[in-house]
């Protein structure tokens, strides 16, 4: 055999090796999550982590004040909550983790960087991660660190920074990206694709001096969604959507800033694109809403905030045969703390600690609002606040039809019913639901058209 032939054989062999190498999937790559045609793919769905890097707080007076006037976020243990969640993921090994925004407390650059490191550990364990921003994450003028009795401005991030920091978690392997937003299309499986939709409004945050709460989708993004739908239909793939803001109302009393501003257009587009499931966050409560028209349904599942009682996440399973099955699961912080040999009693008994802390926070928030009204005695405010705190606990957990008769018979609820019209009264009455609905569980058959 002459040298020219040997060289040709060698070149062909090298090309073959390269082809094999390019098509061999790394054990830790996202492709390992792709399920076979009739097998089930499993998702964990988390939202509103509001992660605050430990380096940004000494948990001193300024931080305690920030917590005291907050909305129930347990930021004093947020690093531990996230670590326990990572432990759950490593044990249960879902194929995919979806995080639908508000990744950080107030968009601190350091919090984003630290959280991205934790997400990388999740991917190395074999679970693919996909993220989108929430209204707290970008160009946030409230980004702060806490030391002693003072807080200090810290760097926040831009749209470009977000893509760079979270490139490994959706953006780098997206099969399509919207030019005008941080929305993208992912195809983790052959038969189920995910539209990760950026619904946030952050361009004017610095001028306003606060992060905008409202959300919307532009006309250009709607056109892009339709293009993605056409791509999916050609490949016989089903689409689900993920976004931070609600597609449908989850609380009829409080909708402004939470439900998408142009949700009616979004509903129409989604129905035309055969999207029947939307995973959302933002509102911090566990709730499932449904829209039905022309024998077609859209389900909007708002999963409760990971940083707030009861520290739970969604578990979504999908298969061609059975369709979708969704339920919730609490982060097992106590088990994680035990495994780690942690001595902190709050962490070792986190379920009761978290419940009591949330009840106390809710009680004081409601009491302060009643005090501002100036219409009640101290005794009446205590009774009403206690009842509202009980309702709030159930509402956030997705079990607002729990202990209905017991709550209706409290003095606080009777006082609330007799009270003159107010937003607080409407909210309290709304939180009590006698319907036997289960906001922690849903099945959607795959034959729905």
Secondary structure, DSSP 8 states (H G I E B T S, - for coil): --HHHHHHHHHHHHHHHHHHHHHS--TTSGGGG---TTS-EEEEEE----B--GGGB---HHHHHHHHTSSS--GGGHHHHHHHHHHHHHHH--SEEEEES--BSS--HHHHHHHHHHHHHHHHTT-EEEEE--TTSSS-TT-EEEETTEEEE-----HHHHHHHTGGGTTTT-SEE-TTSS-EEE-SSSSEEEEEE--B--TTHHHHTS----B---HHHHHHHHHHHHHHHHTT-EEEEEESSBSS-S-TT--TTTB-TTHHHHHHHHHHTT--EEEE-SS-S-EEEEEEETTEEEEEEE---TTSTT-EEEEEEEETTTEEEEEEEE--HHHHHHHHT---HHHHTHHHHHHHHHHHHHHHHHHHHHHHHT-S-HHHHHHHHHHHHHHHHHHHHT-TTTTHHHHHTSHHHHHHHHS-S-HHHHHHHHH---S---TTEEEE-TT--
